[in-house]
Amino acid sequence: MKYYRVTNGTKTEWLIDGDLAQNIATDWARAATKYKLTDTIAIDQFIFSMRDHPRLLAALNGQVTGLRCYMIGIDKGTITVEQTWTRRRAKVKVNAINSVAHPTHRHADWISTIHRNPALEEVFRRAPDPNTCLLGCMCANVDVSDNGHKLTSSICTYCWEWVNSTKRNPILKTKKLRTKRTT
């Protein structure tokens, strides 16, 4: 099945119809030229089988490259480049989608920061509530994510709920050693 992703850097839409994707890209380009914005709008095509769930999820998270169908570049309201490919060209760079599963890119950055640092993940797992977790992070001087976003109480609450609703990182699992009793 073919899917089309229309992106402009801040917004992303997934569609099944290529003509509808072209219409949305054209509307976004008209808005960018009308309001004199600088933007790059692109349409990427993905082909998935119905049973290929891991690849679909990887594409939704921005980990799989699509085939570029259309691109338009706008600089301060002036169209600088517009290209359409009849033979689809593979993208060279993967544009990660920041807020697929999370409300904002700040939330997504904090979740990835937590999962990259096992000690920080353990702090979020052991805290009894989000407020205690925020206090623990402030005391440990962990108040900025890897990409420089400050930890707020709403982000901490979201991350605490996210971490405590997902499976534990396999690195953090510890096996209890059983000792034989000898009499």
SERO-4910 file (N, C-alpha, C, O; in steps of 0.05 Angstrom, whole numbers):
BEGIN
 pado doro    nc1    nc2    nc3   cac1   cac2   cac3    cc1    cc2    cc3    oc1    oc2    oc3
  Met    A     17    -23      0      0      0      0     18     25      0     38     25     14
  Lys    A     10     45    -15     26     70    -17     16     90      3     -8     95      5
  Tyr    A     35    103     17     28    125     35     45    149     26     67    146     15
  Tyr    A     34    172     30     48    197     23     50    214     48     31    218     62
  Arg    A     74    224     52     79    242     75     85    270     65    104    273     49
  Val    A     70    289     73     74    317     65     85    331     90     74    331    111
  Thr    A    109    344     87    122    357    109    130    385    101    135    391     77
  Asn    A    131    403    121    142    430    116    160    438    138    166    462    141
  Gly    A    170    420    154    188    426    176    175    427    203    186    419    223
  Thr    A    150    438    204    136    439    229    111    422    229    103    412    250
  Lys    A     99    417    206     75    401    204     81    377    186     97    377    168
  Thr    A     66    355    193     68    331    177     40    319    173     25    318    193
  Glu    A     34    311    149      8    298    144     14    272    129     30    272    110
  Trp    A      0    251    136      2    225    122    -23    221    107    -45    224    118
  Leu    A    -21    213     81    -44    209     64    -40    183     48    -18    173     45
  Ile    A    -63    174     37    -62    151     19    -63    159    -10    -53    145    -27
  Asp    A    -75    182    -15    -79    192    -43    -56    211    -50    -52    231    -36
  Gly    A    -42    206    -72    -21    223    -81    -30    251    -91    -17    271    -86
  Asp    A    -54    252   -104    -65    277   -113    -73    295    -90    -68    319    -90
  Leu    A    -84    283    -69    -91    298    -45    -66    309    -31    -65    331    -21
  Ala    A    -45    293    -31    -19    302    -20     -8    326    -35      2    345    -24
  Gln    A    -10    325    -62     -1    347    -79    -18    372    -73     -7    394    -73
  Asn    A    -44    369    -69    -61    392    -63    -54    405    -36    -53    429    -34
  Ile    A    -48    388    -16    -41    399     10    -14    414      8    -11    435     19
  Ala    A      5    402     -7     31    416    -10     27    442    -24     41    462    -18
  Thr    A     10    443    -44      5    468    -59     -8    489    -41     -1    512    -42
  Asp    A    -27    480    -24    -40    499     -5    -19    510     14    -20    534     20
  Trp    A     -2    493     25     19    503     43     38    522     30     47    541     42
  Ala    A     44    516      4     62    534    -11     49    561    -16     62    582    -14
  Arg    A     23    561    -22      9    586    -26      9    603      0     13    627     -1
  Ala    A      4    589     22      4    604     48     32    615     54     34    638     64
  Ala    A     53    600     48     80    609     53     87    633     36    100    652     45
  Thr    A     78    633     11     84    656     -7     67    680      1     76    703     -1
  Lys    A     42    675     10     24    697     17     35    712     42     34    736     43
  Tyr    A     45    697     62     54    709     87     84    713     87     95    719    108
  Lys    A     97    710     64    126    715     61    143    699     80    160    711     94
  Leu    A    138    673     81    153    655     99    176    642     84    176    642     59
  Thr    A    195    631     98    216    615     87    210    586     95    208    579    118
  Asp    A    207    568     75    197    542     80    206    523     58    211    531     36
  Thr    A    208    497     65    212    476     45    190    455     49    188    443     70
  Ile    A    175    451     28    153    432     30    160    408     12    168    412    -11
  Ala    A    156    384     23    164    360      8    142    339     11    128    337     30
  Ile    A    141    322    -10    123    299    -10    141    274    -13    156    272    -32
  Asp    A    139    256      6    154    231      5    134    208      3    113    208     15
  Gln    A    142    188    -13    125    164    -17    137    141     -2    161    136     -3
  Phe    A    119    125     11    127    101     26    110     78     16     86     82     12
  Ile    A    121     55     12    106     32      4    109     11     26    131      3     33
  Phe    A     87      3     38     86    -17     60     68    -39     53     47    -35     40
  Ser    A     74    -63     63     55    -84     62     39    -82     87     47    -70    107
  Met    A     16    -94     87     -2    -91    110      9   -105    135      1    -99    158
  Arg    A     27   -124    131     38   -139    154     65   -129    164     76   -140    183
  Asp    A     75   -108    152    101    -97    159     98    -75    179    105    -52    174
  His    A     89    -82    203     84    -62    224    109    -49    234    109    -25    239
  Pro    A    131    -63    238    156    -50    248    166    -28    229    175     -7    237
  Arg    A    164    -34    202    174    -14    183    155     10    182    164     33    179
  Leu    A    129      6    185    110     28    186    115     45    211    115     70    208
  Leu    A    119     33    234    125     49    258    152     64    255    154     86    264
  Ala    A    172     51    243    197     65    239    194     89    220    207    109    224
  Ala    A    177     86    200    172    109    182    157    131    197    163    155    193
  Leu    A    138    124    214    124    144    229    142    159    248    138    183    254
  Asn    A    163    145    258    182    158    276    205    172    261    222    183    274
  Gly    A    205    170    234    225    184    219    251    169    217    272    181    211
  Gln    A    251    143    220    275    127    219    279    113    192    301    102    187
  Val    A    259    114    175    261    102    148    258    124    127    241    141    130
  Thr    A    275    123    107    273    143     86    251    136     67    246    112     61
  Gly    A    238    157     57    218    153     37    230    160      9    253    168      7
  Leu    A    214    157    -11    222    165    -38    211    192    -44    186    197    -43
  Arg    A    228    211    -49    220    239    -53    205    241    -80    216    234   -100
  Cys    A    181    252    -79    164    256   -103    164    285   -112    165    291   -136
  Tyr    A    163    303    -93    159    331    -99    172    348    -77    173    341    -54
  Met    A    184    371    -85    196    389    -66    193    418    -77    197    423   -100
  Ile    A    187    436    -59    186    464    -66    199    480    -44    193    476    -20
  Gly    A    217    498    -52    232    514    -33    223    543    -35    221    554    -57
  Ile    A    216    555    -13    206    583    -13    224    599      6    229    591     29
  Asp    A    234    622     -4    251    639     12    238    667     14    237    682     -6
  Lys    A    228    674     37    215    700     43    193    706     23    191    728     12
  Gly    A    176    685     18    153    689      0    159    685    -29    140    687    -46
  Thr    A    184    680    -37    191    676    -65    199    647    -69    215    636    -55
  Ile    A    187    634    -89    193    607    -95    221    606   -108    225    618   -129
  Thr    A    239    591    -95    267    589   -106    271    564   -122    287    564   -141
  Val    A    259    542   -114    262    517   -128    236    501   -126    223    501   -105
  Glu    A    230    487   -147    207    469   -148    215    445   -165    222    449   -189
  Gln    A    214    422   -154    222    398   -169    201    376   -165    190    372   -144
  Thr    A    197    361   -187    180    338   -187    196    315   -199    209    318   -220
  Trp    A    196    292   -186    211    269   -196    191    248   -207    173    239   -192
  Thr    A    195    240   -232    178    219   -243    190    192   -235    175    174   -228
  Arg    A    216    190   -236    230    167   -224    237    176   -196    253    193   -192
  Arg    A    225    163   -177    228    172   -149    257    170   -140    270    150   -144
  Arg    A    266    191   -127    294    191   -117    293    187    -87    276    199    -74
  Ala    A    310    171    -78    312    165    -49    323    189    -35    340    203    -45
  Lys    A    312    194    -11    322    217      5    350    210     15    356    187     22
  Val    A    366    230     16    393    227     27    393    229     57    407    214     70
  Lys    A    378    248     68    378    253     96    351    246    108    330    253     96
  Val    A    351    233    130    326    226    143    317    249    161    333    258    178
  Asn    A    293    259    156    282    280    174    266    267    196    245    257    191
  Ala    A    277    267    220    263    254    242    238    271    249    239    295    250
  Ile    A    217    257    254    192    270    261    192    272    292    194    251    305
  Asn    A    191    295    302    195    299    331    171    293    348    174    284    370
  Ser    A    148    299    338    125    297    355    104    278    345     80    285    343
  Val    A    112    254    337     93    234    328     77    223    352     52    224    352
  Ala    A     91    214    371     78    202    394     76    221    418     63    215    437
  His    A     89    244    416     90    262    438     78    289    430     77    296    406
  Pro    A     68    304    449     54    330    442     72    350    428     63    363    409
  Thr    A     96    353    437    114    373    425    142    361    421    148    339    432
  His    A    159    375    407    187    365    403    202    367    429    221    351    433
  Arg    A    194    384    448    208    385    474    202    360    490    220    349    502
  His    A    177    351    490    170    326    503    185    303    491    195    286    506
  Ala    A    186    301    465    200    279    451    229    280    458    242    259    461
  Asp    A    241    303    459    270    306    465    275    296    494    295    283    499
  Trp    A    258    303    512    261    294    540    258    264    542    273    251    557
  Ile    A    239    252    528    235    223    529    260    209    518    270    190    530
  Ser    A    271    219    496    296    207    485    320    211    503    337    193    506
  Thr    A    321    234    517    342    239    536    341    219    559    361    209    568
  Ile    A    317    215    569    313    196    591    321    168    583    334    154    598
  His    A    312    160    559    318    132    551    347    128    544    356    105    543
  Arg    A    362    149    537    390    146    531    407    144    557    429    134    556
  Asn    A    396    154    579    411    155    604    398    136    624    377    143    635
  Pro    A    409    112    628    396     92    646    393    102    674    373     95    687
  Ala    A    412    118    685    409    128    712    386    148    714    371    147    734
  Leu    A    382    165    694    360    183    694    333    168    691    314    176    704
  Glu    A    333    148    675    309    132    673    302    119    699    278    117    706
  Glu    A    322    110    714    317     98    740    306    118    760    289    111    776
  Val    A    315    143    758    304    164    775    274    168    769    258    170    788
  Phe    A    267    169    744    239    172    736    222    148    744    199    151    751
  Arg    A    234    124    743    218    100    751    215     98    781    194     89    790
  Arg    A    235    107    796    233    104    825    218    126    839    209    122    862
  Ala    A    214    148    826    199    170    839    170    163    843    158    152    824
  Pro    A    159    168    866    131    160    871    111    177    856     89    168    850
  Asp    A    118    202    851    100    220    836    116    240    820    140    242    824
  Pro    A    103    254    801    118    273    784    131    296    799    153    305    791
  Asn    A    119    306    820    131    328    835    157    319    849    176    334    849
  Thr    A    157    295    860    181    285    872    203    280    851    226    285    856
  Cys    A    194    271    828    213    267    806    226    294    797    250    295    792
  Leu    A    209    315    795    220    341    788    240    351    809    261    362    802
  Leu    A    233    347    835    252    355    856    278    339    854    300    350    858
  Gly    A    276    313    849    300    296    846    317    305    822    341    306    824
  Cys    A    304    313    801    320    322    777    333    349    783    356    353    775
  Met    A    319    367    797    331    393    803    354    390    823    374    403    820
  Cys    A    351    372    842    373    367    861    398    354    848    420    359    856
  Ala    A    393    338    827    415    325    813    425    343    790    442    334    775
  Asn    A    415    367    788    423    386    766    418    374    738    434    379    720
  Val    A    396    360    735    388    350    709    363    365    702    341    355    705
  Asp    A    367    389    692    343    406    685    344    415    656    327    431    648
  Val    A    363    404    640    364    411    612    368    385    596    385    368    604
  Ser    A    353    381    575    355    357    559    380    358    541    395    377    542
  Asp    A    384    337    526    407    335    508    407    357    487    429    367    480
  Asn    A    384    366    478    382    387    458    377    415    470    372    434    456
  Gly    A    379    417    497    378    443    510    350    453    518    346    477    522
  His    A    330    435    521    304    443    530    302    441    560    309    420    571
  Lys    A    291    462    573    289    462    602    267    443    611    247    438    597
  Leu    A    271    431    634    251    413    646    231    430    662    238    443    681
  Thr    A    206    429    653    184    443    666    168    422    681    171    398    677
  Ser    A    150    432    698    133    413    713    115    397    695    109    373    700
  Ser    A    104    409    674     87    395    655    102    374    640     92    351    635
  Ile    A    127    380    631    143    361    617    151    338    635    151    315    627
  Cys    A    157    345    660    165    324    680    142    305    685    145    281    687
  Thr    A    118    316    688     94    300    692     89    281    668     84    258    672
  Tyr    A     91    292    644     87    276    620    108    254    619    101    231    614
  Cys    A    134    261    624    155    241    622    152    220    644    157    196    639
  Trp    A    145    228    668    141    209    690    119    189    683    122    165    687
  Glu    A     97    199    672     75    181    664     83    163    641     76    139    640
  Trp    A     99    174    622    108    158    599    127    136    608    124    113    600
  Val    A    146    143    624    166    123    632    154    101    649    161     78    646
  Asn    A    135    109    666    122     89    684    101     73    669     91     53    681
  Ser    A     94     80    645     74     64    630     87     46    609     73     31    596
  Thr    A    113     49    605    128     33    585    144     11    599    148     12    623
  Lys    A    153     -8    583    170    -29    594    196    -18    603    206      2    593
  Arg    A    208    -32    622    233    -24    634    255    -30    613    254    -49    598
  Asn    A    275    -13    613    298    -16    595    313    -41    603    319    -46    627
  Pro    A    320    -59    583    333    -84    591    360    -80    604    369    -98    619
  Ile    A    373    -58    601    398    -53    614    394    -50    644    411    -57    660
  Leu    A    370    -39    652    365    -34    680    355    -58    695    355    -58    720
  Lys    A    347    -79    681    337   -103    695    361   -117    709    382   -121    697
  Thr    A    356   -123    733    377   -138    748    365   -165    757    342   -167    765
  Lys    A    382   -185    754    373   -211    763    381   -215    791    403   -208    800
  Lys    A    362   -227    806    368   -232    834    384   -259    834    376   -279    823
  Leu    A    406   -258    848    422   -282    850    412   -299    873    406   -290    895
  Arg    A    408   -324    867    399   -343    887    424   -358    898    441   -367    883
  Thr    A    425   -359    923    448   -374    935    437   -400    947    415   -400    958
  Lys    A    452   -421    944    444   -446    956    452   -446    985    473   -438    993
  Arg    A    434   -456   1000    439   -459   1029    452   -486   1034    442   -506   1025
  Thr    A    473   -485   1047    486   -510   1054    483   -514   1084    487   -496   1100
  Thr    A    475   -538   1091    472   -544   1119    492   -563   1130    492   -570   1153
***
